[in-house]
Amino acid sequence: MRTPSETDTTDGVLAEQLLRLTRRLHRIQKRHLEPLGITPAQSRLLRLVAHDEAGLPPRMADLAARLEVVPRAVTTLVDGLEAADCVRRVPDPANRRAIRIELTETGRATLRRLRNARTDAAEEILAPLTAGQREVLGGLLNTLSDAPAERHC
């Protein structure tokens, strides 16, 4: 059985390893997305717009909530994607004060290229792992991703 200080040290090392991996993943992903003229944040927003479950294009406020950012950040992302003709703002049929964001044909084509870039980035990150190690890692990541958030007061 490990002592509390050993657990703290092990957890600290794991946390640092996860942070380093996250930074590396971000750098590699950014490098693969750069030729497309899309940032990782814009990529995430495009995927959210494309996979909206409600059947209607998502509202700006919904995107902000799902991205866990302030609405102004979504406005900046949408502005950039709109300038690239990937999305367009459309009025909400039920609420004329609300704006919805929908994909354009250019946006759909960009999403296809993004998927390929993301696959290439993932392959670069995972290249050192065997198929079995990838399977184990996937299970571990699912466990961590699906764990309920612990609340601290």
Kinemage of the C-alpha trace (Angstrom):
@kinemage 1
@onewidth
@group {chain A} dominant
@subgroup {mainchain}
@vectorlist {calphas} color= white
{ca met a 1} P 0.000 0.000 0.000
{ca arg a 2} L 1.317 3.441 -0.888
{ca thr a 3} L 1.631 6.231 1.596
{ca pro a 4} L -0.239 9.518 0.984
{ca ser a 5} L 2.982 11.266 -0.040
{ca glu a 6} L 3.762 8.484 -2.568
{ca thr a 7} L 0.248 8.807 -4.001
{ca asp a 8} L 0.620 12.585 -4.218
{ca thr a 9} L 3.935 12.172 -6.031
{ca thr a 10} L 2.540 9.550 -8.437
{ca asp a 11} L -0.580 11.623 -9.119
{ca gly a 12} L 1.555 14.721 -9.628
{ca val a 13} L 3.740 12.906 -12.152
{ca leu a 14} L 0.664 11.584 -13.973
{ca ala a 15} L -0.879 15.050 -14.044
{ca glu a 16} L 2.311 16.491 -15.523
{ca gln a 17} L 2.474 13.716 -18.119
{ca leu a 18} L -1.136 14.390 -19.132
{ca leu a 19} L -0.440 18.115 -19.427
{ca arg a 20} L 2.650 17.481 -21.579
{ca leu a 21} L 0.662 15.109 -23.789
{ca thr a 22} L -2.163 17.644 -24.121
{ca arg a 23} L 0.301 20.356 -25.181
{ca arg a 24} L 1.961 17.991 -27.662
{ca leu a 25} L -1.392 16.948 -29.097
{ca his a 26} L -2.399 20.596 -29.465
{ca arg a 27} L 0.873 21.446 -31.281
{ca ile a 28} L 0.581 18.488 -33.654
{ca gln a 29} L -3.086 19.147 -34.331
{ca lys a 30} L -2.384 22.826 -34.969
{ca arg a 31} L 0.375 21.910 -37.446
{ca his a 32} L -1.999 19.583 -39.335
{ca leu a 33} L -4.813 22.168 -39.348
{ca glu a 34} L -2.635 25.124 -40.373
{ca pro a 35} L -2.666 24.345 -44.121
{ca leu a 36} L -6.470 24.457 -43.980
{ca gly a 37} L -6.454 27.921 -42.437
{ca ile a 38} L -8.429 26.660 -39.434
{ca thr a 39} L -7.502 26.891 -35.761
{ca pro a 40} L -8.235 24.030 -33.330
{ca ala a 41} L -10.964 26.187 -31.724
{ca gln a 42} L -12.582 26.870 -35.102
{ca ser a 43} L -12.364 23.172 -35.888
{ca arg a 44} L -14.228 22.333 -32.691
{ca leu a 45} L -16.925 24.909 -33.438
{ca leu a 46} L -17.386 23.558 -36.969
{ca arg a 47} L -17.816 20.035 -35.591
{ca leu a 48} L -20.406 21.268 -33.089
{ca val a 49} L -22.356 23.077 -35.798
{ca ala a 50} L -22.267 19.970 -37.997
{ca his a 51} L -23.383 17.597 -35.240
{ca asp a 52} L -26.206 19.540 -33.691
{ca glu a 53} L -28.785 17.053 -32.454
{ca ala a 54} L -31.783 19.387 -32.429
{ca gly a 55} L -32.252 19.410 -36.187
{ca leu a 56} L -31.968 23.197 -36.338
{ca pro a 57} L -28.693 25.061 -36.664
{ca pro a 58} L -27.391 25.864 -33.153
{ca arg a 59} L -27.759 29.301 -31.598
{ca met a 60} L -24.666 31.299 -30.696
{ca ala a 61} L -25.527 30.983 -26.977
{ca asp a 62} L -25.819 27.181 -27.301
{ca leu a 63} L -22.406 27.023 -28.954
{ca ala a 64} L -20.876 29.130 -26.180
{ca ala a 65} L -22.349 26.821 -23.540
{ca arg a 66} L -21.184 23.657 -25.292
{ca leu a 67} L -17.697 25.080 -25.846
{ca glu a 68} L -17.677 26.365 -22.253
{ca val a 69} L -16.597 29.842 -23.348
{ca val a 70} L -18.078 33.326 -23.129
{ca pro a 71} L -20.408 34.302 -25.993
{ca arg a 72} L -17.898 36.897 -27.228
{ca ala a 73} L -15.401 34.105 -27.929
{ca val a 74} L -17.967 32.347 -30.131
{ca thr a 75} L -18.602 35.591 -31.985
{ca thr a 76} L -14.896 35.837 -32.824
{ca leu a 77} L -14.771 32.202 -33.979
{ca val a 78} L -17.906 32.599 -36.086
{ca asp a 79} L -16.570 35.832 -37.605
{ca gly a 80} L -13.447 34.002 -38.790
{ca leu a 81} L -15.382 31.030 -40.126
{ca glu a 82} L -17.907 33.303 -41.805
{ca ala a 83} L -15.076 35.217 -43.510
{ca ala a 84} L -13.801 31.855 -44.808
{ca asp a 85} L -17.350 31.053 -46.048
{ca cys a 86} L -17.563 27.988 -43.766
{ca val a 87} L -20.635 29.125 -41.804
{ca arg a 88} L -23.355 31.722 -42.095
{ca arg a 89} L -25.567 33.443 -39.575
{ca val a 90} L -29.279 32.869 -40.060
{ca pro a 91} L -32.213 34.241 -38.082
{ca asp a 92} L -33.927 31.948 -35.607
{ca pro a 93} L -37.463 31.348 -36.942
{ca ala a 94} L -38.871 31.178 -33.384
{ca asn a 95} L -37.010 34.162 -31.900
{ca arg a 96} L -36.013 37.047 -34.128
{ca arg a 97} L -33.442 38.259 -31.569
{ca ala a 98} L -31.536 34.965 -31.707
{ca ile a 99} L -29.053 34.021 -34.406
{ca arg a 100} L -28.343 30.486 -35.519
{ca ile a 101} L -25.176 29.269 -37.200
{ca glu a 102} L -25.327 26.892 -40.138
{ca leu a 103} L -22.691 25.233 -42.288
{ca thr a 104} L -22.157 26.268 -45.880
{ca glu a 105} L -21.037 23.917 -48.655
{ca thr a 106} L -17.514 25.260 -48.122
{ca gly a 107} L -17.895 24.412 -44.436
{ca arg a 108} L -18.911 20.846 -45.246
{ca ala a 109} L -15.896 20.435 -47.548
{ca thr a 110} L -13.650 21.948 -44.864
{ca leu a 111} L -15.026 19.464 -42.321
{ca arg a 112} L -14.052 16.561 -44.588
{ca arg a 113} L -10.501 17.931 -44.864
{ca leu a 114} L -10.459 18.530 -41.092
{ca arg a 115} L -11.362 14.913 -40.404
{ca asn a 116} L -8.409 13.787 -42.513
{ca ala a 117} L -6.076 16.247 -40.767
{ca arg a 118} L -7.268 15.087 -37.333
{ca thr a 119} L -6.751 11.440 -38.322
{ca asp a 120} L -3.220 12.250 -39.510
{ca ala a 121} L -2.490 14.100 -36.255
{ca ala a 122} L -3.836 11.200 -34.164
{ca glu a 123} L -1.759 8.722 -36.141
{ca glu a 124} L 1.354 10.795 -35.501
{ca ile a 125} L 0.665 10.865 -31.755
{ca leu a 126} L -0.230 7.175 -31.528
{ca ala a 127} L 2.507 5.865 -33.861
{ca pro a 128} L 4.724 4.530 -31.017
{ca leu a 129} L 1.882 2.378 -29.624
{ca thr a 130} L 0.955 -1.140 -30.677
{ca ala a 131} L -2.658 -1.980 -31.493
{ca gly a 132} L -3.043 -3.540 -28.037
{ca gln a 133} L -1.603 -0.490 -26.306
{ca arg a 134} L -3.974 1.748 -28.285
{ca glu a 135} L -6.909 -0.354 -27.128
{ca val a 136} L -5.802 -0.140 -23.489
{ca leu a 137} L -5.239 3.618 -23.805
{ca gly a 138} L -8.698 4.050 -25.326
{ca gly a 139} L -10.262 2.240 -22.391
{ca leu a 140} L -8.316 4.294 -19.867
{ca leu a 141} L -9.223 7.551 -21.611
{ca asn a 142} L -12.904 6.548 -21.674
{ca thr a 143} L -12.758 5.834 -17.957
{ca leu a 144} L -11.215 9.235 -17.260
{ca ser a 145} L -13.530 11.094 -19.653
{ca asp a 146} L -16.690 9.484 -18.307
{ca ala a 147} L -15.822 9.895 -14.616
{ca pro a 148} L -18.129 12.306 -12.804
{ca ala a 149} L -16.511 15.619 -11.917
{ca glu a 150} L -15.539 15.809 -8.284
{ca arg a 151} L -16.743 18.946 -6.556
{ca his a 152} L -14.520 20.713 -4.084
{ca cys a 153} L -15.837 23.387 -1.790
